[in-house]
């Protein structure tokens, strides 16, 4: 099935345009991008899928989780010849965001994974599963975000985006494996 918002692709921002137009945390965005090291396995695994992919990210420049994941995904797309990435601002596209809620919340970032022909393959977000479970535990224990967020930043710094890359690739690989088994 074709992605119902395919017309937004051409109007979506490149990573560079998004950062250039950012009002908040621009230095953090550029710093994470500059220091991101994309492992060869992440580029090799997407290349092995043998087709081109598009990634539409829903994000906002003020989002801490986005500042830790979007620059890594942008650098991965830049280094992967078969991946193209664009960003839509969540608050400017509520009708799109409302299709990708996390437990009823408009949590970001969300990576919508598409084929080259704009077939929706799946989505990922708003943060790596292990970290998401930990954050939900903290919230369930009544902790305030300001109290636990430094621990979230340390988690991202230790992980260096590898879990995000692994989980996004797992969505693509699972979809491709499922479509291959249906054709057989």
Secondary structure, DSSP 4 states (H G I P E B T S, - for coil): -B-TTGGGGGGSBPHHHHHHT--S-HHHHHHHHHH----HHHHHHHHHT-S-EEEEEEE-TT-HHHHHHHHHHHHHHHH-TTEEEEEEEGGG-HHHHTTS-BTTB--S-EEEEEETT-BEEEEEESS-HHHHHHHHHHHHTT--HHHHHHHHHHHHHHHTTHHHHHHHHHHHHHHHHHHHHHH-
